[in-house]
Amino acid sequence: MLKTVTKNKTTLFWVLYALISLYHLYIIAKTSVNVPFMDEWELFHPNSFFLEPNLHNLFKQHNEHILVLPNLIFLFFKWLNGFNILTLQVFNYIFYSLITLLIIYFIKSSTKSRIVLFSSLVLLSPLNFENHSWPFQIQWHLMAFFSILSYYLFFIKKENMAFLVLSILLPFCIVYSLGAGLAVVSTQIAFFALVTLFDKSRLSKLDILYNIFYIFFSMFVIWFYFMNYQKPASHPEIIFPYSGEFWKHFLSQLSLGVNSNSPNQIILGIIPLFLIYKNTQFVLKKWSLISQLDKFIYGLSISFLGILMIISLSRAGFGFNQALASRYFEYSAILFLIALAQSYSLYTLKKRYLFIINFILFYNMTFNFDFFTLYNSLRIERLKGQTCLTKMINDDEGQICKELYPGEIKGVIKGLKDSNLKLSFMEELKTK
């Protein structure tokens, strides 16, 4: 009887997951407008990798990032269909869905709690709209995917030399997907070194070789990244953790993970911090007794916490409201979810506390799952931008389309119009 109930609950979860995920993708497609948005316009600047593919342009700095992998993906879609925005959005969302399935798989393997399983529906929240409606943001998905893969190979799967070779590539993939990957690789250097030291007697020679290769190549990747690095002129000075500004920004980011984007609820950011603190206490006391899977999940939570910390260090100067930007939801939600799952798995919290935490999450999810209103507001703004671009191309009016990009783009449009490059959005604009 109990097995039947459990099976029915699991089936119900997967039905809900499929329905919400497909509906989310449907809304993204329905509200899509085939125009580049914000940083995507910088792909069309002279000497960009998108227009002039070469090794030098591939490693050019964009703000604080060097977006090697995203640029290669954009170049592929330029060749495939002229950088069609809808195709990119669909690809972007399917790739993100793969990440959510990986997270759910590891959570389900770690704990039998159905409450945590249903909590993972937060990963489908429309609060992640920026990373879904804006193809440029695939950088966030790439960094998450390679971070998960690196921890998986370290703790779960190290059986032959092929994985040793792959270990050399992963720090590069993490860092050159998004600059915040530096936090992942930095925490991994320290964490993997400690794991190797504590577990040395239980590790094979191949394991130790893998760990050493990964640590030293990670150090090389960090050095190489900063070799010609220049701090963006528009960015504020670093805000350190002894400042109240840092903690407002940091807690705001963490509160996103509890499906809240309200400045009045930043105190909720304490929840994931508390969960990680309790999990850390347990892990340190029982390290030799916990499974490789739990070590993997704990390490991933520390790295994702590091990502949010490095963002607050570099961006708290913009003000704590900036921390509620949709793009940060993805890592805050994954961090909260894996920390919550590990609390169930390791039994670090009493059931009544876990009940309260889940109640807060489901309460916020009730109010923040309005897909259509959110995405339709984005569509309206981008349609205004498309109208502005049409006038710019056909009637030679204006210099700026503020709905799409804060700077002047008339020169970019003229350059694309005069070139032989057939971009999907330009061909569409010419027919309007």
C-alpha positions in Angstrom: 0.0 0.0 0.0 2.8 2.4 1.0 4.7 1.6 -2.1 1.7 2.3 -4.3 1.1 5.7 -2.6 4.8 6.6 -3.0 4.7 5.6 -6.7 1.6 7.6 -7.3 3.2 10.7 -5.7 6.3 10.3 -7.9 4.1 9.9 -11.0 2.1 13.0 -10.0 5.4 14.9 -9.7 6.6 14.0 -13.2 3.2 14.8 -14.7 3.4 18.3 -13.0 7.0 18.7 -14.1 6.2 17.9 -17.7 3.0 20.1 -17.8 4.7 23.1 -16.2 7.9 22.7 -18.3 6.0 22.4 -21.6 3.7 25.3 -20.7 6.7 27.4 -19.9 8.3 26.6 -23.2 5.0 27.3 -25.0 4.7 30.8 -23.3 8.4 31.5 -24.3 7.7 30.6 -27.9 4.3 32.5 -28.0 5.7 35.7 -26.6 9.0 35.6 -28.6 10.0 38.6 -30.7 12.7 38.1 -33.3 15.0 41.0 -32.2 18.3 40.9 -30.3 18.2 42.3 -26.8 20.7 44.2 -24.7 24.2 42.6 -24.8 23.3 40.6 -27.9 23.7 43.8 -29.9 27.4 43.8 -29.0 27.8 40.6 -31.1 27.4 42.8 -34.1 30.0 45.4 -33.3 33.1 45.6 -35.6 35.9 43.2 -34.7 33.5 40.9 -32.7 34.0 37.2 -32.9 30.4 36.8 -34.3 31.4 39.0 -37.4 35.1 38.2 -37.6 35.7 34.7 -36.1 39.3 34.3 -35.1 41.2 33.2 -31.9 42.0 36.8 -30.8 38.3 37.9 -31.0 37.2 34.7 -29.3 39.1 35.6 -26.2 38.0 39.2 -26.1 36.7 40.4 -22.7 33.0 41.3 -22.4 32.4 43.2 -19.2 34.2 40.9 -16.6 33.6 37.8 -18.7 35.4 36.0 -21.5 32.6 34.2 -23.2 34.3 31.6 -25.3 31.7 28.8 -25.2 28.6 31.1 -25.6 30.3 32.8 -28.6 30.9 29.5 -30.3 27.2 28.6 -29.8 26.1 31.9 -31.3 28.4 31.4 -34.3 26.8 28.0 -34.9 23.3 29.5 -34.8 24.4 32.3 -37.2 25.4 29.6 -39.6 22.3 27.4 -38.9 19.5 30.0 -39.4 20.9 33.5 -39.2 20.7 33.8 -35.4 17.0 33.3 -35.1 15.9 34.4 -31.6 13.1 31.9 -31.2 15.3 28.9 -32.2 17.9 30.1 -29.7 15.3 30.5 -26.9 14.0 27.0 -27.5 17.5 25.5 -27.5 18.3 27.6 -24.4 15.3 26.3 -22.5 15.8 22.6 -23.5 19.4 22.9 -22.3 18.2 24.3 -19.0 15.6 21.5 -18.7 18.5 19.0 -19.0 20.2 20.8 -16.0 17.0 20.6 -13.9 16.6 16.9 -14.7 20.2 16.3 -13.5 19.5 18.2 -10.3 16.3 16.3 -9.7 18.0 13.0 -10.4 20.7 13.6 -7.8 18.2 14.9 -5.3 16.0 11.9 -5.8 19.1 9.6 -5.4 20.1 11.4 -2.2 16.8 11.5 -0.4 13.5 9.7 -0.6 11.6 12.7 0.6 8.7 13.5 -1.7 8.5 17.0 -0.2 11.9 17.8 -1.6 11.0 16.3 -4.9 7.9 18.6 -5.2 10.0 21.5 -4.0 12.2 21.1 -7.1 9.4 22.4 -9.2 10.7 25.8 -8.1 13.4 25.3 -10.8 10.6 25.9 -13.4 9.6 29.2 -11.9 9.1 32.2 -14.3 11.3 34.2 -12.0 14.1 32.8 -14.2 12.6 34.7 -17.2 15.7 36.6 -18.0 17.8 33.5 -18.6 15.0 32.0 -20.8 13.8 35.0 -22.9 17.3 36.3 -23.5 19.4 33.8 -25.4 22.6 35.6 -24.5 22.1 34.2 -21.0 22.9 30.7 -22.0 26.2 31.4 -20.3 24.5 30.8 -16.9 23.3 27.4 -18.0 26.6 26.4 -19.4 28.4 27.3 -16.2 25.9 25.3 -14.2 26.1 22.2 -16.4 29.9 22.1 -16.4 30.1 22.7 -12.7 27.7 19.8 -12.0 29.7 17.6 -14.4 33.0 18.4 -12.8 31.7 17.4 -9.3 30.1 14.3 -10.7 33.4 13.1 -12.3 35.3 14.0 -9.2 33.2 12.1 -6.7 31.2 9.5 -8.7 32.8 8.5 -11.9 36.6 8.1 -12.3 37.2 4.8 -14.0 39.6 5.3 -16.8 42.0 7.7 -18.5 39.2 9.3 -20.6 37.8 10.9 -17.5 41.3 12.1 -16.6 41.5 13.9 -20.0 38.0 15.3 -19.6 39.1 16.7 -16.2 41.6 18.9 -17.9 38.9 20.5 -20.1 36.3 21.2 -17.4 37.9 24.1 -15.5 38.3 25.8 -18.8 34.7 25.2 -19.8 33.4 26.5 -16.4 35.5 29.7 -16.4 35.1 30.5 -20.1 31.3 30.1 -20.0 30.9 32.9 -17.5 33.4 34.9 -15.4 31.6 33.8 -12.2 32.9 30.3 -12.9 36.1 31.6 -11.3 34.3 31.1 -8.0 33.5 27.5 -8.8 37.0 26.6 -9.9 38.6 28.5 -6.9 36.4 26.7 -4.3 37.1 23.4 -6.1 40.8 23.9 -5.8 40.5 24.2 -2.0 37.8 21.6 -1.6 39.4 18.9 -3.8 42.7 19.4 -2.2 41.2 18.8 1.3 39.2 15.8 0.0 42.4 14.3 -1.5 44.2 14.9 1.8 41.5 13.4 4.0 40.6 10.4 1.8 44.2 9.6 0.6 44.2 6.2 2.1 41.0 5.2 0.3 41.8 6.7 -3.1 43.4 4.8 -6.0 46.4 6.0 -7.9 44.2 7.1 -10.8 41.9 9.0 -8.4 44.9 10.9 -6.9 46.3 11.6 -10.4 42.9 12.9 -11.5 42.7 15.2 -8.4 46.2 16.6 -8.9 45.7 17.2 -12.6 42.4 19.0 -11.9 43.8 21.2 -9.2 46.9 22.3 -11.1 45.0 22.9 -14.4 42.4 24.9 -12.5 45.2 27.1 -11.1 46.6 27.5 -14.6 43.1 28.5 -16.0 42.7 31.2 -13.3 46.2 32.6 -14.1 45.5 32.6 -17.8 42.1 34.3 -17.4 43.7 37.2 -15.5 46.7 37.5 -17.7 45.3 40.3 -19.8 42.2 41.1 -17.7 41.0 44.7 -17.3 38.4 45.8 -14.8 35.3 47.2 -16.6 35.3 51.0 -16.2 31.5 51.0 -15.5 31.8 48.6 -12.6 31.9 49.8 -8.9 34.7 48.9 -6.5 34.7 45.6 -4.7 32.5 45.6 -1.6 33.9 43.3 1.0 31.8 41.2 3.5 32.5 43.5 6.4 30.2 46.0 4.7 26.4 46.0 5.2 26.0 46.7 1.5 27.6 43.3 0.7 25.2 41.4 3.0 22.1 43.2 1.7 23.1 42.2 -1.8 24.1 38.7 -0.9 20.9 38.0 1.1 18.8 39.4 -1.7 20.3 37.0 -4.1 19.8 34.1 -1.8 16.2 35.0 -1.2 15.5 34.5 -4.9 16.0 30.8 -4.3 13.0 30.7 -2.0 11.0 32.0 -5.0 10.9 35.6 -3.7 11.8 38.7 -5.7 10.5 41.2 -3.1 12.9 43.6 -1.4 10.8 43.1 1.7 11.7 39.4 1.9 15.5 39.5 1.7 15.6 38.1 5.3 14.6 34.8 3.6 18.1 34.7 2.3 19.1 33.4 5.7 17.3 30.1 5.1 19.8 28.7 2.5 22.7 30.0 4.6 21.3 28.2 7.7 20.8 25.0 5.8 24.4 25.0 4.5 25.7 25.8 8.0 23.9 22.8 9.5 25.0 20.6 6.6 28.6 21.7 7.1 28.5 20.8 10.8 27.3 17.3 9.9 29.7 16.8 7.0 32.8 17.8 9.1 31.8 15.5 11.9 30.8 12.5 9.8 33.0 12.9 6.7 34.2 9.3 6.6 30.6 8.0 6.9 28.7 10.0 4.3 28.3 8.7 0.8 30.2 10.0 -2.3 26.8 11.3 -3.6 26.4 13.5 -0.4 30.0 14.7 -0.8 29.2 15.6 -4.4 26.1 17.6 -3.4 27.8 19.3 -0.5 30.7 20.4 -2.7 28.3 21.7 -5.4 26.4 23.7 -2.8 29.7 25.3 -1.6 30.7 26.3 -5.1 27.2 27.8 -5.9 27.4 29.7 -2.7 30.8 31.0 -3.9 29.3 32.1 -7.2 26.7 34.3 -5.4 29.4 35.6 -3.1 31.7 36.7 -5.9 28.7 38.4 -7.6 28.0 40.4 -4.4 31.7 41.3 -4.1 31.8 42.7 -7.6 28.2 44.1 -7.9 27.0 45.1 -4.5 28.1 48.7 -5.4 25.2 48.8 -7.8 22.7 48.6 -4.9 20.9 45.6 -3.3 17.9 45.9 -5.6 20.2 44.8 -8.5 20.7 41.5 -6.6 17.0 40.7 -7.3 17.7 40.6 -11.1 16.1 37.5 -12.6 19.5 36.1 -13.9 20.6 35.2 -10.4 17.5 33.1 -9.7 19.0 30.0 -11.3 21.9 29.6 -8.9 20.0 30.7 -5.9 17.2 28.2 -6.6 19.6 25.3 -7.2 21.6 26.2 -4.1 18.5 26.3 -1.9 17.2 23.1 -3.4 20.3 21.0 -3.0 21.0 22.4 0.5 17.4 21.5 1.5 17.7 18.0 0.0 20.9 17.4 1.9 19.3 18.5 5.1 16.7 15.7 4.6 19.4 13.3 3.5 21.7 13.9 6.4 18.9 14.7 8.9 20.6 17.9 10.0 17.3 19.7 10.9 14.2 18.7 12.9 11.1 18.0 10.8 9.2 21.0 12.1 11.9 23.4 10.8 11.9 21.6 7.4 8.1 21.9 7.3 8.3 25.7 7.9 11.0 26.1 5.2 8.9 24.2 2.7 5.8 26.1 3.7 7.5 29.4 2.9 8.7 28.0 -0.5 5.3 26.7 -1.6 3.6 29.9 -0.3 5.9 32.1 -2.5 5.5 29.7 -5.5 1.7 30.2 -5.3 2.2 33.9 -6.0 5.1 33.9 -8.4 4.1 31.4 -11.0 2.3 33.8 -13.3 4.0 33.0 -16.6 1.8 34.8 -19.2 1.7 38.2 -17.5 5.5 38.3 -17.0 6.5 37.1 -20.5 3.8 39.2 -22.2 5.1 42.3 -20.7 8.5 41.4 -22.2 6.9 40.9 -25.5 5.2 44.3 -25.5 8.5 46.0 -24.8 10.4 44.1 -27.5 7.6 44.8 -30.0 8.1 48.5 -29.3 11.8 48.0 -29.9 11.1 46.2 -33.2 8.9 49.1 -34.4 11.7 51.5 -33.5 14.2 49.3 -35.5 11.8 49.2 -38.5 11.7 53.0 -38.6 15.5 53.2 -38.2 16.0 50.8 -41.2 13.2 52.0 -43.6 12.8 55.6 -42.7 16.3 56.4 -41.3 14.8 57.7 -38.0 16.5 57.7 -34.6 19.7 56.5 -33.1 18.6 54.6 -30.1 15.9 52.0 -29.3 15.9 52.1 -25.6 13.6 49.1 -25.2 16.4 46.9 -26.7 19.7 48.6 -25.9 20.7 51.7 -23.9 23.3 52.9 -26.3 23.4 54.0 -30.0 22.8 51.1 -32.4 22.1 53.0 -35.7 25.7 52.4 -36.8 25.4 48.7 -36.1 22.2 48.5 -38.1 23.8 50.4 -41.0 26.8 48.1 -40.9 24.5 45.0 -41.0 22.3 46.5 -43.7 25.3 47.2 -45.9 26.9 43.8 -45.4 26.1 40.5 -47.1 25.3 38.9 -43.8 21.8 37.4 -43.8 20.6 37.6 -40.2 17.1 36.4 -39.4 15.9 39.5 -37.6 17.3 41.9 -40.3 15.5 40.0 -43.1 12.3 40.2 -41.1 12.7 43.9 -40.4 13.2 44.7 -44.1 9.8 43.2 -44.9 7.8 45.3 -42.4 
